[in-house]
Amino acid sequence: MHGRCLCGSVTFNVELPVLSVVNCHCESCRRQCSAPMTTYIGVTDGQWQWTGEEPKLFRSSPGVERTFCGTCGSPMSFRSQAMSGTMHFYVAAMADPEAFTPALHVAHEEKLCWFNSDDGLLKRTGPEYL
């Protein structure tokens, strides 16, 4: 399956199946995506590749790298040293985002008070899920 940024400059391929599909409520993900939460897929290194322009890299905190398109600014992925060997791509960047159903909420303690997460999914404290 493939994904891309808004302008189409940054593109990537992902080999299925993915490790996980997770809703994240951490402040860093919310700020990067300007959204009340984000949904991402975890993909093992070797099961994905950039196929267009490579994105710009931003080190948002110790051990965390986030990527974005240098042209349109679309957030593309993040990688955490705590979950090494795994790249996380935002579901909204995928060609078929409806193919990925979330199974878990992470960093639930950082959830915005008005965001309703009563969807029956498991909830975890902190961002790690592996």
SULDAUR-V485904 format. One record per pair of residues at least 12 apart in sequence whose C-alpha atoms are under 10 Angstrom apart, sorted by sequence separation. I is the first residue (numbers start at 0). J is the second residue. If there is no record, write none. Layout:
i->[I:I]
j->[J:J]
This chain:
i->[0:1:23:24:25:54:55:56:64:65:66:75:76:77:104:0:1:23:24:53:54:55:56:64:65:75:76:0:22:23:24:53:54:55:63:64:65:74:75:76:104:107:108:0:22:23:53:54:55:63:64:74:75:103:104:107:108:109:0:21:22:23:52:53:54:62:63:64:75:76:103:104:105:106:107:108:109:21:22:52:55:62:63:74:75:102:103:104:105:106:107:108:109:20:21:22:54:59:61:62:63:74:75:102:103:104:105:106:107:108:20:21:54:55:56:58:60:61:62:63:73:101:102:103:104:105:106:107:19:20:21:54:55:56:57:58:62:101:102:103:104:105:106:19:20:54:56:62:65:104:105:106:18:19:20:54:64:65:66:104:105:106:17:18:19:65:105:16:17:18:104:16:17:18:103:16:17:13:15:16:14:31:13:14:17:13:16:13:14:15:28:13:14:15:27:13:14:27:12:13:14:31:12:13:31:32:41:11:12:13:27:31:39:40:41:11:12:28:39:41:10:11:12:27:39:47:10:11:12:44:45:46:47:9:10:11:32:43:44:45:46:9:10:11:32:33:41:43:44:45:47:8:9:10:11:31:32:42:43:44:8:9:10:31:32:41:42:43:44:7:8:9:10:31:41:42:43:82:85:7:8:9:40:41:42:81:82:1:3:8:9:28:31:40:41:42:81:82:0:1:2:3:39:40:41:79:82:1:2:3:28:39:40:41:79:81:1:28:38:39:40:41:4:38:39:40:38:39:37:38:39:37:38:39:40:37:39:32:39:9:10:38:9:40:8:9:39:40:7:8:9:28:38:39:40:6:8:9:38:39:4:5:7:8:38:4:6:7:9:11:3:4:5:6:10:38:4:5:6:7:9:21:38:4:5:6:18:20:22:37:38:4:5:18:19:20:21:22:36:4:5:18:20:21:36:3:4:5:17:20:36:3:4:36:3:2:36:36:13:35:36:35:11:21:22:35:36:20:21:22:35:13:19:20:21:22:23:24:25:26:29:11:12:19:20:21:22:23:24:25:29:10:11:12:17:19:20:21:22:23:24:25:29:10:19:20:21:22:23:24:25:26:19:20:21:22:23:24:25:26:22:24:25:26:2:23:24:25:2:4:5:23:24:41:2:3:4:41:2:3:4:2:3:24:1:2:3:1:2:0:1:2:0:1:2:22:0:0:22:21:23:25:22:23:24:25:24:25:23:24:23:22:23:21:21:19:19:18]
j->[12:13:35:36:37:66:67:68:76:77:78:87:88:89:116:13:14:36:37:66:67:68:69:77:78:88:89:14:36:37:38:67:68:69:77:78:79:88:89:90:118:121:122:15:37:38:68:69:70:78:79:89:90:118:119:122:123:124:16:37:38:39:68:69:70:78:79:80:91:92:119:120:121:122:123:124:125:38:39:69:72:79:80:91:92:119:120:121:122:123:124:125:126:38:39:40:72:77:79:80:81:92:93:120:121:122:123:124:125:126:39:40:73:74:75:77:79:80:81:82:92:120:121:122:123:124:125:126:39:40:41:74:75:76:77:78:82:121:122:123:124:125:126:40:41:75:77:83:86:125:126:127:40:41:42:76:86:87:88:126:127:128:40:41:42:88:128:40:41:42:128:41:42:43:128:42:43:40:42:43:42:59:42:43:46:43:46:44:45:46:59:45:46:47:59:46:47:60:46:47:48:65:47:48:66:67:76:47:48:49:63:67:75:76:77:48:49:65:76:78:48:49:50:65:77:85:49:50:51:83:84:85:86:49:50:51:72:83:84:85:86:50:51:52:73:74:82:84:85:86:88:50:51:52:53:73:74:84:85:86:51:52:53:74:75:84:85:86:87:51:52:53:54:75:85:86:87:126:129:52:53:54:85:86:87:126:127:47:49:54:55:74:77:86:87:88:127:128:47:48:49:50:86:87:88:126:129:49:50:51:76:87:88:89:127:129:50:77:87:88:89:90:54:88:89:90:89:90:89:90:91:90:91:92:93:91:93:89:96:67:68:96:68:99:68:69:99:100:68:69:70:89:99:100:101:68:70:71:100:101:67:68:70:71:101:68:70:71:73:75:68:69:70:71:75:103:70:71:72:73:75:87:104:71:72:73:85:87:89:104:105:72:73:86:87:88:89:90:104:73:74:87:89:90:105:73:74:75:87:90:106:74:75:107:75:75:109:110:88:110:111:111:88:99:100:113:114:99:100:101:114:93:99:100:101:102:103:104:105:106:109:92:93:100:101:102:103:104:105:106:110:92:93:94:99:101:102:103:104:105:106:107:111:93:102:103:104:105:106:107:108:109:103:104:105:106:107:108:109:110:107:109:110:111:88:109:110:111:89:91:92:110:111:128:90:91:92:129:91:92:93:92:93:114:92:93:94:93:94:93:94:95:94:95:96:116:95:98:120:120:122:124:122:123:124:125:125:126:125:126:126:126:127:126:128:128:129:129]
